């Protein structure tokens, strides 16, 4: 065939010629496209209702900077939960990037084929490109953040009637400042008036689950039974009912911590400590017949409050033995033999005896026992309720109060208050220079009716 007889160079020249013609035509089209599109914004392009279609890039940039920038100067309502506020976007670190916005609208630079195609096809609504200064925005959102901020509540543990109680935790909330810029930018782009900002939950440092675990692992075993504390070689037992109400659970940076309220424990276990052998014994004044006798004091050993609390807590939180040692120290009695003798209680200065009515004999005996031996120092004021009836003056004990008042008046004491009702007290003041001792006891009439006796004793020199 003729074709087969052509030289091989013919195909190469043909391909080269074809490519040259194709590139020339493509360049011509590209030049025509550039000439048609240039740096014009596609027709129909709007940015936040600002029509920039058909304008040059420079003209569009100028117009957008004026119009969109003005919109960023307008107040924007913001809300988070039920809290409300407002801010001016431009003052809150939100700025408009006109060049980036036009890049999106024009599909790139002037020589970009995508730009030429967009010019031919026409544009549409374009979202403005906004930049956010996070530091400035956080500062502007500070007032709203303060309104919505709710601190979390940690779980707590307490002891009620020797039983552990868990008080549940509660999560808090805060304004999510990291994500707050998104709804603000979106609202501005969509020409909205109110931006809803997100809230973030704040977990408590100690939740209810951790508190319950602490109760099961630590507190409940501590309350599981009595503890034994060795005091000066002697065992002293303390029941959970005595030390449990003084237990306190506090929250620290590392979790829950158990400790004992020192004064509360000491008040609840004072009787237990007094029963321990070797305690100091105060001097006291008793009567042999009608003669006052000083019962001598005796020194001993005592346990300081803090040492006692530490020992009880150590025993309660130790292993199965539940034992510890409370180091004791030597101590003198609070009221010595010399103190008792220095009172110079020598003679009765007044007395009163009154038959008691029908009532609670146990309560009457208790009140008489409490009143007996009360000392009223010079210048001090006696309180019947404090001395004989700590729970309040009872109507059943009126004869004892009456006998005490009669003895006080007979002994030249100044009565400052008398029991005119169940809420009143009997008070008298020792205006002398010598102490006064109140002595009280019970006898019975032939028919078995009790009689209360009250005497005031003092120094022979004073009367």
Backbone torsions as a table, in degrees:
resi	resn	phi	psi	omega
1	UNK	NA	159.4	-179.1
2	UNK	-68.8	-41.1	-178.0
3	UNK	-61.7	-41.6	-177.3
4	UNK	-66.4	-23.5	-178.0
5	UNK	-85.6	-3.3	179.6
6	UNK	-68.5	149.1	177.6
7	UNK	-64.4	153.0	-179.3
8	UNK	-64.5	-26.7	-179.1
9	UNK	-67.2	-17.7	-179.4
10	UNK	-63.4	-43.7	-179.9
11	UNK	-62.8	-39.7	-178.9
12	UNK	-66.5	-42.2	179.2
13	UNK	-65.9	-35.3	179.5
14	UNK	-65.8	-43.4	-180.0
15	UNK	-65.3	-42.0	179.7
16	UNK	-62.7	-41.7	179.6
17	UNK	-64.3	-38.4	179.8
18	UNK	-64.2	-45.4	-179.6
19	UNK	-63.9	-39.9	-179.8
20	UNK	-63.2	-44.3	178.8
21	UNK	-63.7	-40.7	-178.2
22	UNK	-64.3	-45.9	-178.5
23	UNK	-65.6	-39.1	179.7
24	UNK	-62.6	-45.4	178.5
25	UNK	-62.7	-42.2	-179.3
26	UNK	-63.2	-43.2	178.9
27	UNK	-63.3	-38.6	179.2
28	UNK	-63.7	-42.0	178.4
29	UNK	-63.8	-42.6	-178.0
30	UNK	-62.6	-42.1	179.9
31	UNK	-66.5	-40.6	178.0
32	UNK	-63.5	-41.9	179.1
33	UNK	-61.9	-42.5	179.2
34	UNK	-64.8	-41.5	-179.9
35	UNK	-62.3	-36.5	-179.7
36	UNK	-75.4	-45.7	-174.2
37	UNK	-83.0	-48.5	-177.9
38	UNK	55.5	-138.4	177.9
39	UNK	-104.8	25.7	-178.9
40	UNK	-77.2	145.1	173.0
41	UNK	-79.1	135.6	-178.8
42	UNK	-53.9	140.7	178.6
43	UNK	-59.3	139.7	178.3
44	UNK	89.2	3.8	-179.0
45	UNK	-80.1	129.2	175.7
46	UNK	-130.3	146.8	176.3
47	UNK	-129.1	111.9	-176.3
48	UNK	48.9	52.2	177.4
49	UNK	70.1	6.1	176.7
50	UNK	-95.5	117.3	-176.7
51	UNK	-83.8	115.5	179.0
52	UNK	-119.3	11.1	-178.4
53	UNK	-61.5	133.5	177.6
54	UNK	82.2	-4.6	-179.1
55	UNK	-85.5	156.4	172.9
56	UNK	-69.6	161.9	-177.7
57	UNK	-60.4	-43.4	-178.0
58	UNK	-65.0	-42.7	179.9
59	UNK	-66.2	-41.9	179.1
60	UNK	-63.4	-40.5	-179.7
61	UNK	-61.9	-44.1	-179.8
62	UNK	-61.8	-45.3	-179.2
63	UNK	-65.4	-43.4	-178.7
64	UNK	-65.6	-39.9	178.3
65	UNK	-59.7	-37.3	-179.7
66	UNK	-73.8	-50.2	-172.4
67	UNK	-75.2	-51.7	-177.4
68	UNK	-70.1	-37.7	176.5
69	UNK	-59.1	-38.3	178.3
70	UNK	-64.5	-36.6	178.6
71	UNK	-65.8	-31.8	178.3
72	UNK	-73.0	-13.5	176.6
73	UNK	-87.8	-4.9	-179.5
74	UNK	-88.0	142.6	-179.5
75	UNK	-61.4	141.6	177.5
76	UNK	-119.9	126.7	177.2
77	UNK	-73.8	140.1	177.3
78	UNK	-131.7	149.7	178.5
79	UNK	-147.1	151.2	175.9
80	UNK	-146.3	114.0	-172.7
81	UNK	64.8	-125.9	179.3
82	UNK	-96.7	-2.9	-178.8
83	UNK	-84.4	147.3	-179.2
84	UNK	-127.5	155.6	177.5
85	UNK	-168.5	-171.8	177.2
86	UNK	-153.8	160.1	175.3
87	UNK	-153.9	159.6	172.7
88	UNK	-99.9	115.3	-173.5
89	UNK	-51.8	-44.1	-176.9
90	UNK	-64.4	-32.6	179.1
91	UNK	-81.6	-14.1	-179.2
92	UNK	-99.5	16.6	175.3
93	UNK	91.6	9.6	178.1
94	UNK	-96.1	123.5	-179.1
95	UNK	-128.5	157.6	-177.2
96	UNK	-100.9	130.8	177.7
97	UNK	-104.8	95.8	-176.0
98	UNK	-67.5	-40.6	-178.4
99	UNK	-63.6	-44.7	178.9
100	UNK	-65.3	-35.8	178.3
101	UNK	-65.3	-42.6	179.7
102	UNK	-69.1	-32.3	174.7
103	UNK	-59.5	-42.9	178.0
104	UNK	-65.1	-41.7	-176.1
105	UNK	-70.1	-34.1	-173.0
106	UNK	-97.9	-7.1	178.5
107	UNK	75.2	21.2	177.4
108	UNK	118.7	-163.4	-177.1
109	UNK	-73.1	174.0	-175.1
110	UNK	-60.8	-37.8	-176.7
111	UNK	-85.4	0.8	-178.6
112	UNK	-75.8	123.3	179.6
113	UNK	-56.0	-33.0	179.2
114	UNK	-62.5	-37.6	177.9
115	UNK	-64.4	-44.1	179.1
116	UNK	-61.0	-40.8	-180.0
117	UNK	-65.2	-38.7	-179.6
118	UNK	-65.9	-37.6	179.1
119	UNK	-62.4	-39.9	179.6
120	UNK	-68.2	-44.4	-175.4
121	UNK	-76.3	-28.2	-176.0
122	UNK	97.6	154.4	-177.6
123	UNK	-99.6	-163.7	-179.6
124	UNK	-159.4	-157.9	-179.1
125	UNK	-78.1	128.1	-178.4
126	UNK	-119.5	131.6	176.8
127	UNK	-71.9	136.4	177.1
128	UNK	-68.4	142.4	176.0
129	UNK	-86.2	118.2	-177.1
130	UNK	-111.9	141.0	174.7
131	UNK	-108.2	146.0	-175.9
132	UNK	-125.9	126.3	171.3
133	UNK	-88.4	103.2	-172.2
134	UNK	-60.3	-38.0	-178.9
135	UNK	-64.8	-44.7	179.4
136	UNK	-66.0	-37.8	179.9
137	UNK	-66.3	-41.5	179.5
138	UNK	-62.5	-39.1	178.4
139	UNK	-64.1	-41.0	-179.8
140	UNK	-68.3	-29.1	-179.2
141	UNK	-86.7	0.6	-177.5
142	UNK	-54.5	-49.2	-180.0
143	UNK	-60.2	-42.0	178.9
144	UNK	-67.4	-39.0	178.7
145	UNK	-61.4	-37.4	179.2
146	UNK	-67.1	-35.0	-179.2
147	UNK	-66.3	-40.4	-172.7
148	UNK	-91.3	-9.4	-175.4
149	UNK	-68.5	126.3	175.8
150	UNK	-128.5	118.1	-177.4
151	UNK	-69.8	140.7	176.2
152	UNK	-69.0	155.3	178.9
153	UNK	-111.6	120.6	178.3
154	UNK	-71.4	150.9	170.9
155	UNK	-67.5	143.4	177.4
156	UNK	-128.1	161.7	-179.5
157	UNK	-129.7	134.4	176.1
158	UNK	-133.6	173.3	179.0
159	UNK	-121.3	123.3	178.1
160	UNK	-125.9	120.8	-178.9
161	UNK	53.8	43.3	177.6
162	UNK	65.5	20.3	177.8
163	UNK	-124.1	135.8	179.8
164	UNK	-72.5	142.0	179.1
165	UNK	-129.5	129.0	178.3
166	UNK	-99.9	124.4	175.6
167	UNK	-99.2	120.8	-168.0
168	UNK	-65.1	150.9	175.9
169	UNK	-81.4	166.8	177.4
170	UNK	-145.3	130.3	-179.9
171	UNK	-70.5	149.9	175.5
172	UNK	-101.2	-169.7	177.5
173	UNK	-148.0	157.5	177.6
174	UNK	-150.4	163.3	174.4
175	UNK	-74.7	130.3	179.6
176	UNK	-79.4	90.1	-175.3
177	UNK	-68.7	-27.3	-179.7
178	UNK	-67.7	-33.7	-176.5
179	UNK	-103.3	-0.2	-174.2
180	UNK	-65.9	-26.6	-176.1
181	UNK	-67.5	-29.9	-175.6
182	UNK	-61.8	-54.1	179.7
183	UNK	-65.4	-28.2	177.8
184	UNK	-67.4	-47.6	178.2
185	UNK	-62.7	-43.7	-178.7
186	UNK	-62.8	-40.5	-179.6
187	UNK	-64.9	-42.0	178.3
188	UNK	-64.7	-42.7	-179.0
189	UNK	-63.9	-35.3	-177.3
190	UNK	-91.9	9.0	178.6
191	UNK	61.1	32.6	177.4
192	UNK	-82.0	174.4	-178.6
193	UNK	-116.6	-16.9	-177.5
194	UNK	-135.0	130.3	177.3
195	UNK	-107.9	126.6	177.5
196	UNK	-93.6	116.1	-175.1
197	UNK	-94.8	146.6	-175.8
198	UNK	-80.4	149.6	173.9
199	UNK	-105.9	149.7	178.0
200	UNK	-120.6	142.2	177.9
201	UNK	-79.8	143.6	178.5
202	UNK	-116.4	115.2	-178.5
203	UNK	-75.2	143.0	175.2
204	UNK	-69.3	154.6	178.2
205	UNK	-66.0	-28.6	179.8
206	UNK	-133.4	114.6	-178.7
207	UNK	-94.8	174.6	-175.5
208	UNK	-63.5	-34.4	-179.8
209	UNK	-63.2	-44.3	179.1
210	UNK	-64.6	-36.5	178.7
211	UNK	-65.8	-41.6	178.9
212	UNK	-65.5	-37.9	177.3
213	UNK	-62.9	-39.7	179.3
214	UNK	-64.7	-40.1	178.8
215	UNK	-60.6	-46.5	-176.7
216	UNK	-70.4	-34.5	-174.8
217	UNK	-88.8	-27.9	-173.6
218	UNK	-123.9	-55.5	-170.6
219	UNK	-71.9	-45.2	-178.8
220	UNK	-63.3	-42.6	174.9
221	UNK	-61.0	-34.8	179.7
222	UNK	-65.0	-29.2	-179.1
223	UNK	-97.1	11.0	-172.2
224	UNK	-73.4	-13.6	-178.9
225	UNK	178.3	179.3	-179.7
226	UNK	-68.6	159.1	175.6
227	UNK	-117.1	157.5	178.7
228	UNK	-120.0	124.9	178.7
229	UNK	-117.2	126.1	178.5
230	UNK	-83.2	119.9	179.7
231	UNK	-119.8	111.8	-179.6
232	UNK	53.7	39.8	177.2
233	UNK	85.5	-4.6	-178.7
234	UNK	-110.1	137.2	179.5
235	UNK	-76.9	134.4	176.1
236	UNK	-122.7	120.5	-178.8
237	UNK	-94.5	137.7	179.3
238	UNK	-127.8	124.1	-177.1
239	UNK	-83.9	155.8	177.0
240	UNK	-57.5	-31.1	179.0
241	UNK	-65.2	-22.6	-179.3
242	UNK	-90.0	-44.2	-177.6
243	UNK	-95.2	-19.7	-177.0
244	UNK	-58.6	-48.3	-178.9
245	UNK	-62.7	-17.5	179.4
246	UNK	-91.1	-4.6	178.8
247	UNK	-71.5	138.6	178.1
248	UNK	-130.0	138.3	177.0
249	UNK	-116.7	117.6	-179.4
250	UNK	-112.8	155.1	178.4
251	UNK	-96.9	125.4	177.3
252	UNK	-116.9	-179.9	179.8
253	UNK	-66.4	-19.2	-179.0
254	UNK	-104.5	0.7	179.9
255	UNK	130.9	-151.5	-178.6
256	UNK	-89.6	146.7	179.7
257	UNK	-136.2	135.5	-177.6
258	UNK	-100.0	133.8	174.2
259	UNK	-150.6	173.9	-178.5
260	UNK	-114.4	137.5	172.9
261	UNK	-71.9	112.6	-169.9
262	UNK	-59.5	-53.2	-177.5
263	UNK	-66.3	-39.5	179.3
264	UNK	-62.9	-43.2	177.8
265	UNK	-64.0	-43.7	-177.4
266	UNK	-63.1	-39.5	179.4
267	UNK	-65.9	-37.8	-177.2
268	UNK	-78.1	-21.5	-175.2
269	UNK	-116.9	14.8	-179.4
270	UNK	-59.6	-39.7	179.3
271	UNK	-64.3	-38.8	178.3
272	UNK	-63.3	-43.7	179.9
273	UNK	-66.7	-37.2	179.2
274	UNK	-64.7	-27.7	-179.2
275	UNK	-79.6	-9.2	-179.6
276	UNK	-69.8	138.6	179.6
277	UNK	-64.9	152.1	176.7
278	UNK	85.8	5.3	179.8
279	UNK	-73.3	150.5	175.0
280	UNK	-62.5	145.0	-179.8
281	UNK	-116.3	123.2	178.5
282	UNK	-72.4	150.9	172.5
283	UNK	-70.4	154.8	177.7
284	UNK	-148.0	161.3	179.1
285	UNK	-110.6	123.5	177.1
286	UNK	-123.7	179.5	-177.1
287	UNK	-125.7	130.5	168.4
288	UNK	-105.2	102.0	-171.3
289	UNK	68.9	-121.9	178.1
290	UNK	-110.5	24.8	-178.2
291	UNK	-116.3	122.4	178.4
292	UNK	-71.0	137.0	-179.1
293	UNK	-130.3	135.4	177.7
294	UNK	-89.2	120.2	173.2
295	UNK	-87.6	118.8	-171.7
296	UNK	-62.5	153.2	174.3
297	UNK	-81.8	169.7	179.3
298	UNK	-145.9	128.9	176.7
299	UNK	-70.3	165.7	179.8
300	UNK	-166.1	-150.7	179.4
301	UNK	-123.0	147.8	178.8
302	UNK	-132.9	161.9	176.4
303	UNK	-115.1	125.2	178.3
304	UNK	-64.8	153.8	-175.7
305	UNK	-56.2	-49.2	-176.9
306	UNK	-65.7	-39.2	178.3
307	UNK	-63.4	-41.7	179.4
308	UNK	-63.2	-45.0	179.9
309	UNK	-63.6	-41.5	179.6
310	UNK	-63.3	-41.0	-178.9
311	UNK	-66.8	-42.6	-179.9
312	UNK	-65.3	-43.8	179.8
313	UNK	-65.3	-39.6	178.6
314	UNK	-61.3	-43.1	179.2
315	UNK	-66.0	-39.9	-176.9
316	UNK	-69.7	-28.0	-176.7
317	UNK	-107.5	10.1	-180.0
318	UNK	-85.7	-165.8	-179.3
319	UNK	-72.2	-162.1	-175.0
320	UNK	-63.8	-18.9	-177.9
321	UNK	-68.7	-34.2	178.8
322	UNK	53.7	48.1	179.8
323	UNK	-131.4	154.0	175.1
324	UNK	-157.5	177.8	-179.5
325	UNK	-124.1	133.5	176.0
326	UNK	-109.7	105.3	179.7
327	UNK	-59.0	130.5	-179.4
328	UNK	-103.7	158.7	176.2
329	UNK	-127.7	153.3	179.4
330	UNK	-70.6	143.2	-177.9
331	UNK	-150.2	147.5	175.3
332	UNK	-86.0	157.1	177.2
333	UNK	-67.3	154.7	179.6
334	UNK	-70.5	-30.6	-179.3
335	UNK	-127.6	105.9	-172.5
336	UNK	-87.4	172.3	176.1
337	UNK	-60.8	-40.2	178.0
338	UNK	-63.0	-37.9	177.8
339	UNK	-62.3	-42.8	-178.4
340	UNK	-66.0	-42.8	-179.6
341	UNK	-68.0	-32.4	-179.1
342	UNK	-68.3	-13.9	177.5
343	UNK	-70.8	-26.1	-179.6
344	UNK	57.3	46.7	175.3
345	UNK	-78.1	108.3	-170.2
346	UNK	-129.0	-38.3	-173.0
347	UNK	-137.1	151.1	172.9
348	UNK	-76.1	140.0	180.0
349	UNK	-111.6	-16.4	176.4
350	UNK	-166.5	162.1	179.1
351	UNK	-156.4	162.5	176.9
352	UNK	-156.5	140.5	178.5
353	UNK	-132.8	129.9	-177.2
354	UNK	-137.9	131.1	174.9
355	UNK	-64.3	139.5	178.6
356	UNK	-90.8	146.0	177.6
357	UNK	-79.9	-173.7	178.4
358	UNK	-74.0	128.0	-178.6
359	UNK	-170.4	-161.8	-179.6
360	UNK	-81.8	107.3	-177.4
361	UNK	-65.5	-32.1	179.8
362	UNK	-66.3	-43.1	178.6
363	UNK	-63.9	-39.1	179.6
364	UNK	-65.8	-44.8	179.1
365	UNK	-62.6	-38.4	178.8
366	UNK	-63.5	-43.9	-179.4
367	UNK	-65.3	-42.0	178.8
368	UNK	-62.5	-42.1	179.6
369	UNK	-64.7	-39.9	179.1
370	UNK	-66.8	-40.3	-177.2
371	UNK	-69.7	-36.5	-176.0
372	UNK	-61.6	128.3	178.0
373	UNK	92.3	-0.7	178.5
374	UNK	-65.8	132.1	179.8
375	UNK	-108.6	130.2	176.7
376	UNK	-112.5	109.2	-177.1
377	UNK	-74.5	161.3	178.9
378	UNK	-57.4	131.6	-179.6
379	UNK	83.0	-7.9	-178.5
380	UNK	-87.6	161.5	179.0
381	UNK	-113.4	129.8	178.9
382	UNK	-84.8	139.4	175.0
383	UNK	-122.4	118.8	-179.5
384	UNK	-64.3	-42.4	-179.0
385	UNK	-62.1	-43.9	-179.9
386	UNK	-66.1	-39.2	-174.8
387	UNK	-81.2	-41.1	-170.2
388	UNK	-115.3	-25.2	-174.8
389	UNK	-140.9	75.0	-177.3
390	UNK	-56.2	-28.3	-179.1
391	UNK	-81.6	-4.3	-178.1
392	UNK	121.5	148.4	-179.1
393	UNK	-68.0	121.4	-179.5
394	UNK	-95.3	146.5	178.2
395	UNK	-61.8	-28.1	-180.0
396	UNK	-67.6	-20.2	-175.8
397	UNK	-103.3	12.9	-178.4
398	UNK	-56.8	-42.3	178.2
399	UNK	-57.3	-38.4	179.0
400	UNK	-67.2	-41.5	177.9
401	UNK	-65.3	-38.6	-180.0
402	UNK	-66.1	-42.4	178.6
403	UNK	-64.0	-38.2	178.5
404	UNK	-65.4	-41.9	178.7
405	UNK	-64.1	-43.0	179.6
406	UNK	-61.9	-42.2	-179.7
407	UNK	-66.3	-37.2	179.5
408	UNK	-65.1	-43.3	179.9
409	UNK	-66.5	-40.2	179.1
410	UNK	-66.5	-29.0	-179.4
411	UNK	-90.2	16.0	176.5
412	UNK	65.4	27.0	173.3
413	UNK	-82.5	148.6	179.2
414	UNK	-89.5	108.6	179.5
415	UNK	-79.5	118.5	-177.7
416	UNK	-99.7	-16.6	178.2
417	UNK	-157.9	138.5	178.9
418	UNK	-123.0	152.5	-175.3
419	UNK	-72.1	82.1	-179.2
420	UNK	-83.2	-7.5	-179.5
421	UNK	-165.4	174.8	-176.1
422	UNK	-63.3	-22.8	-179.2
423	UNK	-97.4	1.9	-178.0
424	UNK	-95.4	170.7	-177.1
425	UNK	-129.0	160.5	171.8
426	UNK	-104.4	119.8	179.1
427	UNK	-129.5	137.9	170.7
428	UNK	-140.4	153.3	-174.9
429	UNK	-110.1	135.3	175.9
430	UNK	-87.5	100.4	-178.9
431	UNK	-89.5	3.7	-178.8
432	UNK	-86.8	-169.1	-178.6
433	UNK	-108.3	0.7	180.0
434	UNK	-122.1	148.4	177.5
435	UNK	-64.6	156.1	177.8
436	UNK	-123.6	131.6	177.7
437	UNK	-106.0	131.2	176.9
438	UNK	-94.3	121.3	176.0
439	UNK	-110.9	133.5	178.9
440	UNK	-140.3	145.1	177.4
441	UNK	-159.0	171.2	-177.9
442	UNK	-118.7	142.9	167.5
443	UNK	-131.6	177.7	179.7
444	UNK	-127.3	140.8	172.5
445	UNK	-74.2	166.6	-179.6
446	UNK	-53.0	-33.2	-179.9
447	UNK	-82.8	1.9	-179.8
448	UNK	93.8	0.3	-179.1
449	UNK	-74.6	130.2	-178.3
450	UNK	-74.5	149.6	176.6
451	UNK	-126.5	130.7	178.6
452	UNK	-96.1	138.7	179.0
453	UNK	-123.5	133.3	177.3
454	UNK	-131.1	129.4	175.3
455	UNK	-126.9	148.1	170.0
456	UNK	-108.5	128.7	179.4
457	UNK	-116.4	148.9	176.6
458	UNK	-157.2	-163.5	-178.4
459	UNK	-78.9	145.8	177.9
460	UNK	-64.5	-30.0	-177.7
461	UNK	-70.8	-23.9	-176.0
462	UNK	-86.4	-14.7	-174.0
463	UNK	-137.9	NA	NA
